[in-house]
Amino acid sequence: MIALCRRRYGVSNFDKPSGYRGLDFQSVWICMSEDLYGRVQTGQTGLSAKEWESLTNLHIALTRAKDETVITVS
């Protein structure tokens, strides 16, 4: 995740939300794999604890931007 805040930017590991939890940014750019994007789009049931945590991290990242959220799928 790349977050922009007043002409500065920071890069944070998506799997470590403690680096960005509780902070607000002008823009957030999220780079995710096609696999994760596909799973988010189709939805899943019966997730393991690790899979659920990954989706919770995504929710935290998606709610940090004030003005712009960009998702890049690679």
C-alpha positions in Angstrom: 0.0 0.0 0.0 1.3 3.4 -0.9 -0.3 6.4 1.0 0.0 10.0 0.1 -0.2 12.8 2.7 0.6 16.4 1.9 3.4 15.9 -0.7 4.9 13.0 1.2 4.3 9.4 0.7 4.9 6.2 2.7 4.9 2.6 1.7 3.4 0.1 4.1 3.2 -3.7 4.1 -0.4 -4.6 3.4 -0.1 -7.5 5.9 1.0 -5.2 8.7 -1.9 -2.8 9.3 -0.3 -1.4 12.4 1.7 0.8 10.1 -1.4 2.6 8.8 -4.3 1.7 11.2 -5.9 4.9 12.6 -4.2 7.2 10.1 -5.8 9.1 7.3 -4.2 9.9 3.9 -5.2 12.1 0.9 -4.7 9.1 -1.5 -4.1 5.4 -1.0 -2.8 3.2 -3.8 -3.2 -0.5 -3.3 -1.3 -3.1 -5.4 -2.8 -6.6 -5.3 -2.5 -9.8 -7.1 -5.1 -11.1 -9.6 -5.8 -14.0 -7.2 -6.7 -11.7 -4.3 -8.7 -9.4 -6.5 -10.7 -12.3 -7.9 -11.4 -13.7 -4.5 -12.7 -10.4 -3.3 -14.9 -9.9 -6.4 -16.5 -13.4 -6.2 -16.7 -13.7 -2.4 -15.8 -16.7 -0.3 -17.3 -18.6 2.6 -15.6 -20.8 5.2 -12.4 -18.7 5.4 -9.5 -19.7 7.6 -8.3 -17.3 10.2 -5.4 -16.2 8.0 -7.7 -15.6 5.0 -10.1 -13.6 7.1 -7.3 -11.5 8.5 -6.1 -10.7 5.0 -9.6 -9.4 4.1 -9.7 -7.4 7.3 -6.4 -5.8 6.4 -7.9 -4.9 3.0 -10.9 -3.2 4.7 -8.5 -1.2 6.9 -6.5 -0.1 3.8 -9.6 0.8 1.8 -10.9 3.1 4.5 -7.8 5.2 5.0 -8.1 7.6 2.0 -9.8 11.0 2.2 -10.0 11.7 -1.5 -8.7 8.9 -3.7 -8.3 5.1 -3.6 -6.5 3.5 -6.5 -6.3 -0.3 -6.9 -3.8 -1.8 -9.2 -4.1 -5.5 -10.1 -1.0 -7.3 -11.3 
